[in-house]
Structures are given as C-alpha cells and as structure tokens.
C-alpha cells in the first residue's frame, strides 16, 4: 500500500506537467516583418502588439488559455498606429517570429477593419523551424520555408464589435516562423491587417523529457527498494 501511495503521489505532479505541456495556448509573435509599409504609422509591429484590440487584449498574450470569446477590434474608423498597411501593393507578404518552435494548430485573425476592401483574402501560409536568411532581412523566397497551406480570410465587418476569425490548420505544424504570402485582397489598391495570434503548444526541450524520465526512474527505484 505504501508503495502504491508513493508512486501515485510522485506520478500525479509528473502527469500534470505532461498534460499542461499538451494544452493549447495563445501564442503572441515576438517579432514581425513585412514586404512594405505605407508609413511608420502603419508599421507591421501593430499586428502583434495588441494596439488594435480592446481593453481585454491582455487576455491574448503568450501562454494564456485559448479564449472562447476573442477580444474586439477597436480599429473601425481609420485609426492609425493600430494596423499594418502595405505601400504600392495589394499583395506582398508579412512574416512572424514566434520566439521558439511550437506545435501550431490554428490562428486567430483580425482582418483590416477600417476599410474592409483592404483586408487579406487569399493567402498562402508558409511555415519554418529555421530560416536560411536572417529574420528581418529575408523574404518569401527563403529556402527554409517548408509546409505551405492555402487559406481564405473572411472580410472584416467594419464594426467595433468585430472579434476576428479563428482558422484551424487541420493538423499540427511545427514552426517558429510563419509567413503570409498574400495573393489577393478584397479590392483595394493596398492591403492591410489588424492583429494576429496563433494557437498551439510549445515543443518541449530535450532536457524536459530527460528530467521527466529521470524523476520517474528515481521514483521507481525508491518503490522497488521498499
């Protein structure tokens, strides 16, 4: 009986660690780059900094549980410093650095809301764990890009109640870098985007597996000795 209690008491926290590692969370990119920008007021950094979201934007930071209701978008009247807008192109690209590798299962997109015809429509989404070039100085031609999936983003509503759209990847993709290779928008001469978050689980470091295994092994030895 003592052996059983000891084993259970030790395995329970280990099981909780394993389960928590598999729980999908919000992933807020740590860096972003784009093919162009209309002006500094429409820099691509606005797509990841929460500037276009309502007061509950702090609920969608990295590590937060995936919400059932996502924050509203406040950008409904040409508000500057809250969106990315391209310059002299209605396609182009925007890429994200997630800070580390994740098993991605989806993303949440707040399309361009103040002028809905400027929003992204058809897009090829590319993923990479490493890039051949340096982030910030490479582009959609980087040979590091691997898995590609095509998606159509829903047009924004132009309302301040707009909460964006969730898109599933169908199956998980391991990546640290994600690129939106924009094919078409909804008709404007420029293309824009308000905010982006991804969802998934962190790829455990090898040391985490080693620690888990060593803890289990030590516990088993202790149980056997008793």
C-alpha positions as CSV (number, residue, x, y, z in Angstrom):
1,X,0.0,0.0,0.0
2,X,2.8,2.4,0.9
3,X,4.5,1.7,-2.5
4,X,1.3,2.5,-4.3
5,X,0.8,5.7,-2.4
6,X,4.4,6.8,-3.0
7,X,4.1,6.0,-6.7
8,X,0.8,7.8,-7.1
9,X,2.0,10.9,-5.1
10,X,5.0,11.2,-7.4
11,X,3.4,10.4,-10.7
12,X,0.5,12.8,-10.2
13,X,2.5,16.0,-10.5
14,X,4.5,14.4,-13.3
15,X,1.3,13.7,-15.1
16,X,0.1,17.2,-14.5
17,X,3.3,18.5,-16.1
18,X,2.8,16.3,-19.1
19,X,-0.8,17.3,-19.5
20,X,-0.1,21.0,-19.2
21,X,2.6,20.7,-21.9
22,X,-0.1,19.4,-24.2
23,X,-2.7,22.1,-23.5
24,X,-3.0,24.6,-26.4
25,X,-2.3,28.2,-25.5
26,X,-2.3,31.6,-27.2
27,X,1.0,32.5,-29.0
28,X,1.7,36.2,-29.5
29,X,4.6,36.6,-32.0
30,X,7.7,38.2,-30.7
31,X,8.7,39.9,-34.0
32,X,7.2,40.7,-37.4
33,X,8.4,41.9,-40.8
34,X,6.6,42.8,-44.0
35,X,7.3,43.5,-47.7
36,X,6.4,47.2,-47.3
37,X,4.6,49.6,-45.1
38,X,2.5,52.7,-46.1
39,X,4.2,54.8,-43.4
40,X,5.6,54.5,-39.9
41,X,2.1,54.9,-38.6
42,X,1.1,51.7,-40.3
43,X,4.1,49.6,-39.3
44,X,3.8,45.8,-39.2
45,X,4.6,45.8,-35.5
46,X,1.0,46.9,-34.8
47,X,-0.2,43.5,-36.0
48,X,1.4,41.8,-32.9
49,X,1.3,44.5,-30.2
50,X,-2.4,44.4,-29.3
51,X,-2.8,48.1,-30.3
52,X,-5.9,47.3,-32.4
53,X,-7.7,45.3,-29.7
54,X,-10.0,46.3,-26.9
55,X,-9.3,46.5,-23.2
56,X,-9.1,42.7,-22.9
57,X,-6.1,42.5,-25.2
58,X,-4.0,41.3,-22.2
59,X,-6.0,38.0,-22.3
60,X,-4.3,37.0,-25.6
61,X,-0.7,37.1,-24.6
62,X,1.7,34.1,-25.0
63,X,0.8,31.4,-22.5
64,X,-2.8,32.5,-22.0
65,X,-5.5,29.8,-22.4
66,X,-7.2,29.9,-25.8
67,X,-10.3,32.1,-25.1
68,X,-13.8,31.1,-26.1
69,X,-14.5,34.7,-27.0
70,X,-11.7,36.7,-28.5
71,X,-11.2,40.5,-27.9
72,X,-13.0,43.0,-30.1
73,X,-11.1,45.1,-32.6
74,X,-11.2,48.9,-32.0
75,X,-10.0,49.9,-35.4
76,X,-13.2,50.9,-37.1
77,X,-12.5,54.5,-38.2
78,X,-9.1,54.7,-39.9
79,X,-7.4,54.7,-36.6
80,X,-3.6,54.9,-37.1
81,X,-1.0,53.2,-35.1
82,X,-3.2,50.1,-34.8
83,X,-2.8,48.3,-38.1
84,X,-0.3,47.3,-40.8
85,X,-0.9,48.7,-44.4
86,X,1.3,48.0,-47.4
87,X,2.7,50.6,-49.8
88,X,2.0,50.5,-53.5
89,X,0.9,46.8,-53.5
90,X,-2.3,44.9,-52.8
91,X,-0.5,41.6,-52.2
92,X,3.0,41.3,-50.7
93,X,3.9,39.4,-47.5
94,X,4.1,39.6,-43.8
95,X,6.1,37.2,-41.6
96,X,6.2,36.3,-37.9
97,X,8.8,35.1,-35.4
98,X,7.1,33.2,-32.6
99,X,10.2,33.3,-30.4
100,X,10.6,29.5,-30.3
101,X,9.2,26.4,-32.0
102,X,5.6,25.4,-31.4
103,X,3.2,22.7,-32.5
104,X,0.8,25.0,-34.2
105,X,-2.9,24.0,-34.6
106,X,-4.5,27.3,-35.6
107,X,-4.6,31.1,-35.7
108,X,-6.9,33.9,-35.0
109,X,-7.0,36.8,-37.5
110,X,-8.4,40.3,-37.1
111,X,-8.5,41.4,-40.8
112,X,-8.2,45.0,-41.8
113,X,-11.4,46.6,-40.3
114,X,-11.5,50.3,-41.0
115,X,-11.6,49.8,-44.8
116,X,-12.8,46.2,-45.3
117,X,-11.8,46.1,-49.0
118,X,-8.2,46.4,-47.9
119,X,-8.3,43.1,-45.9
120,X,-6.4,40.0,-46.9
121,X,-8.5,37.5,-48.9
122,X,-6.5,34.6,-50.4
123,X,-3.2,33.8,-48.8
124,X,-0.5,31.0,-48.9
125,X,0.7,30.4,-45.4
126,X,4.3,29.1,-45.1
127,X,6.0,27.6,-42.0
128,X,9.6,27.1,-41.0
129,X,11.6,25.9,-37.9
130,X,14.7,27.7,-39.2
131,X,15.4,30.2,-42.0
132,X,18.3,30.3,-44.3
133,X,18.5,34.0,-44.1
134,X,18.2,36.3,-41.0
135,X,14.7,37.3,-39.8
136,X,14.2,40.9,-40.8
137,X,16.4,40.6,-43.9
138,X,14.9,37.6,-45.7
139,X,11.6,37.2,-47.6
140,X,9.1,34.8,-49.0
141,X,11.8,33.2,-51.2
142,X,13.8,32.0,-48.3
143,X,14.6,28.3,-48.8
144,X,13.9,27.5,-45.2
145,X,10.1,27.7,-45.8
146,X,8.6,24.2,-45.7
147,X,4.9,23.3,-45.3
148,X,2.5,25.6,-47.2
149,X,-1.2,25.8,-46.8
150,X,-3.7,27.9,-48.7
151,X,-6.4,29.9,-46.8
152,X,-9.1,32.5,-47.5
153,X,-9.5,35.1,-44.7
154,X,-13.0,36.4,-44.1
155,X,-13.6,40.1,-44.8
156,X,-13.9,42.2,-41.6
157,X,-17.2,43.7,-40.6
158,X,-16.1,47.3,-40.2
159,X,-17.8,47.3,-36.7
160,X,-16.2,48.0,-33.4
161,X,-17.8,44.7,-32.2
162,X,-15.6,42.7,-34.7
163,X,-13.8,39.8,-32.9
164,X,-11.9,38.4,-35.8
165,X,-12.0,34.8,-37.1
166,X,-10.4,31.5,-36.0
167,X,-8.8,29.3,-38.5
168,X,-7.7,25.7,-37.9
169,X,-4.6,24.2,-39.6
170,X,-6.3,20.8,-39.8
171,X,-3.2,19.1,-38.4
172,X,-0.4,20.4,-36.2
173,X,2.7,22.1,-37.9
174,X,6.0,22.5,-36.1
175,X,7.3,26.0,-36.7
176,X,8.9,29.1,-35.2
177,X,8.4,31.2,-38.3
178,X,5.2,31.8,-40.2
179,X,4.8,33.8,-43.4
180,X,1.6,35.1,-45.0
181,X,2.2,35.2,-48.8
182,X,-0.7,37.4,-49.8
183,X,-2.3,36.5,-53.1
184,X,-5.4,38.8,-53.2
185,X,-7.3,41.3,-51.1
186,X,-10.9,42.4,-51.2
187,X,-10.4,45.0,-53.9
188,X,-8.4,48.0,-52.6
189,X,-5.1,49.1,-54.1
190,X,-3.4,48.4,-50.7
191,X,-3.6,45.5,-48.3
192,X,-3.8,45.6,-44.5
193,X,-4.1,43.5,-41.4
194,X,-5.1,44.5,-37.8
195,X,-3.9,41.8,-35.4
196,X,-2.7,38.1,-35.4
197,X,-2.4,35.4,-32.8
198,X,-1.5,31.7,-33.1
199,X,-2.5,28.8,-31.0
200,X,-0.6,25.6,-30.2
201,X,1.8,24.0,-27.7
202,X,5.4,24.6,-27.1
203,X,7.8,22.0,-28.4
204,X,9.4,20.6,-25.2
205,X,13.2,20.9,-24.8
206,X,15.0,17.6,-24.8
207,X,16.1,18.4,-21.2
208,X,12.4,18.4,-20.2
209,X,12.0,14.8,-21.4
210,X,15.2,13.8,-19.6
211,X,14.1,15.3,-16.4
212,X,10.7,13.6,-16.6
213,X,12.3,10.3,-17.3
214,X,14.9,10.6,-14.5
215,X,12.2,11.6,-12.0
216,X,10.2,8.5,-12.9
217,X,13.2,6.3,-12.8
218,X,14.3,7.5,-9.4
219,X,10.7,7.1,-8.0
220,X,10.6,3.5,-9.4
221,X,13.9,2.7,-7.7
222,X,12.7,4.0,-4.4
223,X,9.5,2.0,-4.7
224,X,11.4,-1.2,-5.6
225,X,13.7,-0.8,-2.6
226,X,10.8,-0.6,-0.3
